[in-house]
Amino acid sequence: MRKAKYLFFLAAIFSFGSSSAQQKKANIDQQMNIFIKDLLSKMTLEEKIGQLNLLTGGEATTGSVVSTDVESKIKKGQVGGMFSLTTPARVRKAQEIAVTQTRLKIPIIFGQDVIHGYKTTFPIPLALSCTWDLSLIEKTARIAAIEATADGLNWTFSPMVDISRDPRWGRISEGSGEDTYLGAEIGKAMVRGYQGDDLSKYNTMMACVKHFALYGAAESGRDYNTTDMSLNRMYNEYLPPYKAALDAGAGSIMTSFNDINGVPATANKWLMTDLLRKQWSFDGLVVTDYTAVNELIDHGLGDLQTVSALALNAGVDMDMVGEGFLTTLKKSVEEKKVTEAQVTNSCRLVLEAKYKLGLFEDPFRYCNEERAKKEILKPEHLKIARETAAQSFVLLKNQGQLLPLKKTGTVAVIGPLANTGTNMPGTWSVNSDLQNTISLLQGLKANAASGLKILHSEGSNLLTDPEYQKRATMFGRDLPRDSRSEEEMIAEAVATAKNADVVIAALGESSEMTGESSSRTNLDIPETQQRLLKALLKTGKPVVLVLFTGRPLTLKWEDENVPAILNVWFGGTEAANAISDVLFGKVNPSGKLTATFPQNIGQIPLYYSHKNTGRPLEEGKWFSKFRSNYLDVSNDPLYPFGYGLSYTTFEYSNLKLSKNSFKAGETISASITVKNTGTFAGKETVQLYIRDLVGSITRPVKELKGFQKIELKAGESRSLTFKISEEDLKFYNEALNFAAEPGEFKLFIGTNSRDNLGIPFKLTL
């Protein structure tokens, strides 16, 4: 009886706490609504339109147009927000104009593309996703918010949650890969990291989920291109990460450049109103991408006034850089092409974002010079950046346990990416301190043991074509070209290699070979680098390929011929130190791929969660006539989703279910034993997949539904348990109802999407 009373007392406390928090939020919302309503009643139509105008300060190049006459526009009340303007002094100057020289003294919101860190730069998002460590990813976003807000910012255009299954698309580097479930979990983690538990705190910033929607499915992998897909694929595979990030509380969302069902996203009322506002109940701010309203003209939808009206009517609130709203909406209101009520509603959402950020209470809360001095590039931030980079690296091959390297003898570091610090942070690192980021060569020398000698040779240029190299090394990521012939450079590199015990070949892409407007039709390592690599292998010296890339590459020849391949992506500020940590065994690599690596470009799009055909190829076979396969290559990827080696080995055994069937409302548990069978302590990401064997519509052959990252000492075993509920089995059916269907399923647990153990189970009525 006493226990029952105690439990009742605890329940009452928690209930009171929950209702108290809800009441507090309701009170805050009420206060905000009263304030915003009063402010809107004082605003002219022109002042409301001015709040919908987002301009660039031009510090970082993130688009092809730069705003002009910004100060004058602020004074006229024609600027609601700015981005690409940093430091407390500059932000304060612009903010002072807004709150002292305009009629209603409305503060400006300040944004920036804080994509994978601020000054302390973390690995590119694709690499971050390969850590499979949600708490770590959240921590990187938290640090990014701390640093960015210390430098005057309060809005980030991140996370990018676009699913991409075409590595030709350059912006695959900016997302979390091909998987819906993992992409959604990472999107939620990043929103939590940026926004914390209170947007009005001085060190949190508003997240902006992008790009809504389907941007990662651009046809032929060419940036900004058309997207066309069924509602089935849209709802089940591409939309969930956007919704998950919004459900996590993201305050804003950005439109995408592509069209959807024939209507560009920025003018797509079904997308921005019917789906986003009505179905998903999103009540935050919708902002366009860079000049996306103006680009509706080239999409063929009309002149600037027409497309601006289309965008507002679709549900867009803020116009980035293009100024179509600023220059045409008043006329459109007068001509009844849009209503003032629509302008007012969009203005209200802009003002609400500013209120939630605390800007009306203190417009200068992000303008603290002391914070900027103390909280940017802090040693503890750099330490986490180094740890994160090391966890993001994926060991693709390690024949004969070549890695980790010995700390004695002579190492030759060869390749065009061996001695470039500016390329280490990767694409979309617009705030990174490029000049003070060390190169791989410098990192190896700084971390080498006293008994290790390091030699260096450039070996080749990045690319044979100098014009192509210019396009691939923009925004301060230059790689000076060597004027010598390719033969001379390779000969020097070979001579250097012959004097070493082991060769580190630093090859692959430069940082700007991926990212926005960096699509490629050839995903091989550039030819001049391939010839260098072949020459190095001919010396007979053991070669470690340290691969720099922002996307999956086609590495079939390299996999067949190079003994060790470590994919280091672009690891951020501390990339060079982290690579040294992994090469010499201070850190055991644990990264797992989140995007499939194809054997060749003809297999693209290639992803693990594909559907079966009516004529599937028998497992383990290459070619069967009248089956779904190729004449010239197997259906298999080179490296599957979830793949990644370690310096140790892991054994999976004893897969069990708590029961063979369960009903709606119940759960079922799956357990498995994982053992470290090698000689190194190591981390392993244990992955759970499910297949729905019979459905009312065709279902994928496997879907990721859970994962756990564990660390085991050499010889240590651990039993892991996963719980599966009806919720894990739900999907959007033909009527787009989200439901689970009773029937037969198969569960898989293993080290990647290909290598796993399976067991059947049933969901019953």
N, C-alpha and C positions, 0 to 999 in steps of 0.2 A: 504493500500500500504506500509505504514511504517512497519507494522507487517510482511508483506511478505518479505521485505528487511532484517528485523532483523532475521527471520528464515533462510533465505538464507545465511546470514552472519554466523549464528551459525553452519549451515550445512557445510559451507566452513572450519570453524575452526576445526570441528571434523574430516572432511575428511583429512585436512592437518595433523592433529595430528596422524591419523591412518596411512596415507602414510609415514609420517615422521618416525614413529616407525618401519614400515616395511622396510624403507630404511636403518635405523640404524641396524636392524637385518641382512639385506642383506650385509651391509658393514662388520659387525662382522664375518659373515659366510665366506665372501670372504677372509678376513684376516686370518681366521683359515685355510681355504683350502690352501692358499699360504704357510703358516707356515708348515702345516702337509705334504704337497707335498714335500717341500724342505727337511724336516727331513727324510721322507721315502726314498728319493733318496740317502741319506747318509748311510742308514742302511743295514747291511748284512742280509742274510736269518736267520742266528742264532739269531741276535738281534731282528728281527721281531718276531720270534717264542718265544723268551724270554718274550716279552710283552704279550703274550697270557697265561702266567703262573700265576695263583693266588694261593698264599700259605697262610697257617695259622700261626699266631704267637703263638697259643696254650694257650692263657690266659684263654679262656672259652672253655668248652667241647661242641662242636656242631656237632661232627662227630666222627667216629671210628679211623681215621688216623690223625697223627700229622706230619707236615712238618719237615724235618731235614736239617741241614747244610744251614740254611736260609741265614746267613750273607755272606757265600762264594758264594751262588747263586746270591745274589744281586750284588756283586762285578763283577761277570761274565756277568752281564746284562741278567740274566735268570729269573727275577722276574718283572712282570708288575704290580702286586698288592698284597696286604696283607690284611688279616682280623684277628680279635682276637688279636690285638695289640693296646693298648690304653695308654693314658697320653701323653702330649706334649713332655716330655723328651724321652720316648721310641720311639715315632713316629719320632721325630727329628733325633734320632740316626740312625734309619734305612734309613730315607730320605737323610741324609747327605752322607751315603755310596753311594746311588743311584746317587746323583747329583754331587759328587766330585770324586768318584773312578771308575766310568764307562766311557766308551769312549764317549758316546753321552750325558751323564748327564741327562737322561730322568727320571723325578720324578715318584714315586710310588703312586698309589691310595690306600687309606686305608679304608677298610670296616668293618662292624660289623652287627650282628643280632640285630639291634635296633628295636624291634618289637612293644612294647607298652610302650614307654618311655625309658629313659637311666638310670641315677642314680635315678632321680625322676621317679618312675614307676607308670604307670596308670593301670586301669583294663585290664585284658586280652582282646584281640580283640573281642571275642564273647560277652563279657560283655560290652565293649565299644559300640558295635553295638546296644545294648539294650537301650542306651540312646536316640536313634533316633534323635540325635542332631548333625547335620553335622558341624556346626560352632565350636562346642565344640570339636568334633573329630579332626577337622583340627588344632585346637589350641593345642591339645595334641601332634600331630606330629610336630608342630612348636617348642614346648618346647623341645621335644626329639632331634630335629635338633640343637637347640641352645646348649644344654648340650653336645651332642655327638661331635659336631664340636669344642667345647671348650676343649674337651679331645683328640683332634688330628684326629678325623675321618671325612670322607667326602663322605661316601657311605653307605647306609643302605639297607639290604636285606629285604625290606618291601615296600609296603603292600602285604600281602598274600590275594588274592582275590578269592581263590578257593571256589566254591559253594560246600557245603556238606549237604547231606540229610540223613546221616547215623551216628548217634552219637556214634556208636562203634568206629569210626575212631578218634584216639586221637587228631589229628590236627584240628578237628572242633573248638577247643578252640582258634586257631590262626587266624581264619577267621571271617567273618561277618554273618555266618549262611546259611540259605537255599534259600534266595530270590535273584533273578537275579537283579532286579531293585535297591533294597536297597544296595546290594553288590557293584554294579557299582557306586552308589552315594558316598558310603564310600571310595571306592578306589580312586576316584577323589579327595575327600577331603584330604585324607592322602598324596597324591602326592603333592597337593598344599601346605600342611603344611611342608613337608620335603624340597621341592625345592624352595618355595617362588617364587618371580618374577625374580630372577637372580641367577643362579647356581654359579657364580663366587664370590658371597658375602661370607664373612668369616663365616657366621652362617647358611648357607644353605648346604644341602647335596643331592647327587643324589639318587633318589629312584630306587628300583629294584622290579618290579612287579613279583610275583611268585604265584604258580609254573605252568609254561606253558607246558602243559595244562591238565585240567580235573582231577587233582590229588585228589580232594575231592570226586571223585566217585569210589574210589578203591573198588574192589569186596570184600564183606563180612566185610567191614570196617577195613580190615587189612592193615596196613601201607605198602607202596611201592608196593602194589598188582596191578594186571592187571586192566585196565579200558577198557570197551567196550561199546560203545553207538552209536546210529544212528546220522547221520549228522543233522537231524532235531532237536534232543534234544541238540546236541552240539552247534549249531548256536543260537538256541532260548533261552537256559537255562544256559549253562555253559560258553560260550565264551564271552558274552557281558561285564562282569566286567573287563576282561583283556584289551579288546579294549578301554573301557572307561578310564581306568587308563593310558593307553598309549596315548590316545587322550588328556588327561590332561597334557601331557608333560613328563611323566616318561622317564628318560634317559637310563634305562636298564631293561632287563627282564631275568628271570631265568628259566631254563628248569626244568621239573618235572621228577620224578623217574619212573613213570608208562609207559606202552606201550599204543599206540593209534592205533587202526586198525592193530594190530600185530607188529607195529614198535615202539620201545621205543622212548620217546619224544626227547631225546638227539641225536638220530640218524635219526629223522623223518624229511625228507626234505620237505614233503608236509606241515608240521606244521611250521617249522622254516623259510622256504623260500617262498613257494607258498602262504600260508596264511599270515604269519607275515610280510614278506617283500613286496610281490607283491600285495596281496589284501588289506592289512592294511597300506602299505607304511611306516612301521616302519624303521627308520634310525638310531636307537640307538644300544647299546651294548647288545649282548646275552651272558650270562654266564651260565655255568652249575651249578647244585647243587653239593653238597659235593661228590666228587669222582664219579660223575654220568657217566663220560666217561669210567672209569675202570669197572663200574658195567655192562656195555654193554656186557662184556665177559660172566658174569653169565646169562645174558639174552639169550646168545647163538648166538651172532653175530660175534664172531671171537676173535683173539688175540689182544693184546694192540695196535699194529700198525694198525691193520685192523679197530678196533672200533674208534680209534683216527681219522683216515682218514674219516670214516663214519660221525663222528660228525662234523668235519670241512666242509665236503661236504654238510651236511644238513643245515649248516648256523650258527653253534656255533662259537663264537669268543674267549671265554676265558674259560680255563679249571680249575675248582676249585679243588685244592689239589692233584689230581691224577697224574699230571705230564706226562700224556701220550702224550700231544702235545709237551712238552719240549723234550722228549726222542725219539720220533718216527717221527715227521713231516718232519724233514730234509731228512730222508731216504725215506719217502713217496713221497716227491717232486722229489727226484732223480729217484725214480722208477715210476714216473708219476701217482701215485695213488691220489695225489692232485697236484694242480698247485701253483707256487709261487704267482701268482696273487690272489689266494684265501687267502693265508697267509697274503699277503700285505693288502688286504681289511679288514680282521679281525684286523690286527695291526692298520690300520687307524682308526677303530672305537674305539679301546682302547685309542689311542692317542687323538682322538677328545673328549672323555669323560674327559680326564685330562685337555685338553685345556679349555673346558667349565667350569670346576671347578676352573680355574685360577692357576693351579699348575705349568704351564710353566712360568707364570708371577712371581709367588712367591710360591715355593714349600713348604715353611714353614708357610703359612698363617693360618694353623690350629694348629700351635704349640706355642700358646701364654699361658704361665704359669699363667699370671694374669687373663685371661678369665676363666681358669680352676678353679681358686680360687673363683672367683666372681659369675660365671654363672651356677654352678652345685648345685642342691638342694637348690635353692633360696627359701626364704619363700613364695614368690608369686607363684612359681611353685608348692610347696607343697599344697598351698591353693587350686589351681585349681585341683590338684590330688585328694584332699579330696572331693571337689564338684563333680568331675566327677565320682568318685567311688559311691557316694551316689545316683547319677542319674542312675547308671547302675544296681542297685539292683532291683529285680523284686519281688513284693509282690504276692505270689501265692495263699495265703489263709489268711483270717483274721476274723474268726468266732467270733461273739459277740463283734467285735471291741476290741479284746484283745490288739492289738497294736494301738497307741503307748503305751509303758509302763509308769506306774506312776513313779515319781521320788522320791518316798518314799517307806519305807518297806524294804524287803529283797529279793534279786535276787540270785538264784543259777545258776552258769555258769558251765555246765557239758559237757564233751565230749573230745575226743582225739585231736580235732582241736581248743579247747578253749584257749590253752596257747602255741601256736607255732607262733612265728613271722616270721620264715624263710619260711613258706608256704603261707603267705599273698600275696606276689607279684605275685604268679602264675607261670606257666610254661613260658619258653622263656623270663625270666627276667635275662639274663646272666650278666648284669652290675649292677643289683640292690644291694643295701647295705643291705644284709640279716641280718647281725648281729645287725643293728640298726633299724630294722623294728619291731614295737611292736605287741604283740599278741592281740587277741580279749579281753582276760581278762584284760590285761594292759590298753587297750583302754577304756574299760568300767570303770575301776577304775579311770583313769585320767579324764574322762568326767562325772562321777557320781555327782549328787547333794549331798550336805552334809547330807541329811536325808536318803540316800540310803545305805544299807549294802549289800556287795557282798560276796558270798560264792563260793567256787570252789571245784570241784572233777573231776578227769580225767575220771572216769566211765568205760572206755574200752580202749583197744589198737585200733589202726587204723584198723588192720586186724588180724584175728586169726592166719594166717600162717606167721611166721616171715620172710620166704624167699620172699613171696609175698610183705610184707611190705618193705623189702630192695629194691625191684624193683620199689616200689611206692614212695620212698623217696630219690631219687638220687640227686646228684649235690648240696650237702649241705643242703638238706631239711629234715634232719633226724628227726624222732620222736622217742625218747628213749622208749623202750618197758618196760612196767611194768611187773615184774616177778610174780606178784600175779595171782591167778586164776581169770577167768572171773567172777565167782560167788562172790568172795571177792570184786572185783572192783565195780560190780553193787550194792552190798549191801551197800558199802560206799557211792555211788552216791545217792542211794535211801534215806539213812539217811540224807544226805546233803539236798536233795530236800524237805524232810518233814519239815525242819527248815526254808524254804523259802516261800514267797508268790507267786512267779512265777519262772519257770525254763526256762533258755535259754539252749537248747541242740545244741551244736556246732558240727555238724556231716557232713558226706559226704566223698568227695575225698580229698586226699592230692594233692598238686599242680602238682606233677609229675605223677599222675594217668591219666593226659591228656597231650597232647603235642606229639612231634615226637616219634614214636615207642612206643606209650602208648595206643594201642588199647585194648578194653575190650569186652568180649562176654557176660558179666553179668553187667547190668546197674542199679542194685539195690544198695541202700546203703549197705555197707558190713554187713554181718550177725551179727557179734558181736556188731556192733553199733545199728542194728535193735533191738536186744534183750535188749540193754540198753534203747533205746527209749521206748519200750513197758513197761519196768519196771518203768520208770519215769512217764508214763501216768497212770499207776495203782495207783500211790500215790494220784491221784485226784487233784493234783496241775495243774494249767494252764501251758501248755508247748508251748514255741515258738521254732520251729525248725529253726535255722540259718544254712542254707544249703550252704556248700562250694562245688563247682563243676566247672568243665571246659567243661561240655557237658550236654545235656538233660539226666536226669536219669528217671528210672521207679519208680514212687512215688505213685502208686494207693493206697496202704495201708496207707501210710502217709497222703495222701489227705483225705481219709475217716476217719482218727482217730485223727490227730493232729490239734488242733484248729487254729494255726497260723504258716505259712511257709514263711520265707523271704529268697529268693535265693540271696546270696551275691557274687556268683561266686568266683573269686580271684581279689580283688580290688586294688592291688598295694601297694605302700609305705604307703599310708594313709588309707588303708582298715579298720583298727581297729577303727580309729577315725570316719570314715564315717559310719560304722555299728552302732556305738554309737549314732551318729546324727539321724539315721533313727529309731532305736529302741525306743528312748526317744522323738521322735516327733520334733526334731529341723529341720529335713528335712522330707517332705512327699515323699515317694517313687513314682517314675514315670516311672521306667523301663518297657519295653515291650519286650516280647520274640521275638527273631529273628530265633529261631529254635524250631520246634514243639516238645513237650514232649509226647511220646507215653504212652499208658496204660501199655503195656508190650513189650518186645523185639521182639516178633513175628510179630508185626505190621511194623517193620522197613523194607524198608524206608517208612517214613510217613511224608508228607509235604502237605501244604495247596493247592498249585497250581497244583494238580494232574489233570489228564484228566478223563473224564467220560468213562465208559465202555458202551457197547451196552445193558448191563443189570444192570443199576445203582440201588442201593438200594434207596428206597423212603426215602426222608428226614424225620428224626425223628424216623425212625424204626431201630430195631436192626437186626432181622433175617427174611428173606423171602427166601424160597427155590427157587433155580434157579436164584438167584440174586447175585451180587458181594459183598459177606460178609463172616464173619467167624461164625462158630458154637459156639465158646466159648467166644467171646468178640465182642463188637460193633466196627464199623469202626472208631469211633470218637477218637480223641486224648484226652489225659488227660488235657493238656493245649495247645490251638491252637496258631499258629503263630500270633504275635501281641498282645498276652494276657499279662495283668499285672494290678493288682489292685492298689488302692490308699487308703489313710486314709479317703478320701472323695468319693463322687459318682458323676457320670456325666450322664446327660440325653441328648439324641440326638432326635431332632425333626425337622419337617418342611423341609424335603429334597425336593429341587426343581431344575429343569433344566431351563436354559434361553430359550430353545426351544427343541422340541422333536426330531429334526433331523438336520443335518448339512452336508455340502458338503466339498469335499476335498479343502483345502486351507482356510477353515473357522475354527472357534472354537466354542465350546459350554461351557457354565458355569454351574457348579453345586454348589448350596449353601445349607448349613445346619446350624441349630442352636444348639449350645452345651451349656448346663447349668450345673454349679456346684450346685448340689442339697444337698450337705453335709454341714458339719460344719467346715471343714478345707480348707484353700487355697491349691490349688494343680495344678500340670501340667498334661496335657492329650495329647497324640499323636493321632490325628484324622487321620484315614487311609482311602485312596481311592483305591478301587479295581474295575476292569472292567472284564466282561466276554464277549467274542466273541461267540455269540450263534450259528452262522452258518459260517463255514469256508471251504476252499478247502482242508484243512487237519484238524485233530482233534486238538482242542484248550483246554487250561486249564479251569477249572471251575471258577477260579478267578486268577487275576494277580494284584499285587500291582503296582499302577501307580502314586502315590503321597501321601504325608503326610504333616501335619503341627503340630508342637508341640506348645501348647499354655498354658498359666497360667491363671487361673481364681480364683478370691476370692470366698469365700462361698456366694452362692446365685447369683453370677454373671453369665450372659449369653453373648454369643458372636456368631455372624453370620460369618461363614467362606465361602470363595468361592474358588473353584478349576476350572481351565481351562483345557479343554480336546481338543486336536487337532488331526488331522489325524496322526501325528507322534506317538502319544500315542497308536494308534491302529495297528501299523505296526508289522509285524513278518516275519520270513523267511519261505516262502512257499515251496512247494515240489521241485521247481527248485532252491531253496536257493536265491530267489530274495526277498529283504526286501521291503515289500509293505503292505498297508492296503487294505482290501477288503470291498466293500460296503455291507451293510446288517444290521442285528439287533444285538444290544448289550444290556448289562445290567450294570448299574453302582451301586456300593455299597459304602456307607460311614459309618464308625462305629469305635468302640473301639478296635476291633481286626478282624481277618479274618473270624471269625464265627458270631460274634454279630454285625450286621449292618443293615442299611436300604437300600433298593434297588429300582431302578427306571429304566425303559427301555428307549432306544434312538436308533436312526438310523444314519448310515453314508450312504449318497446317492451319486450317480454319479454326 
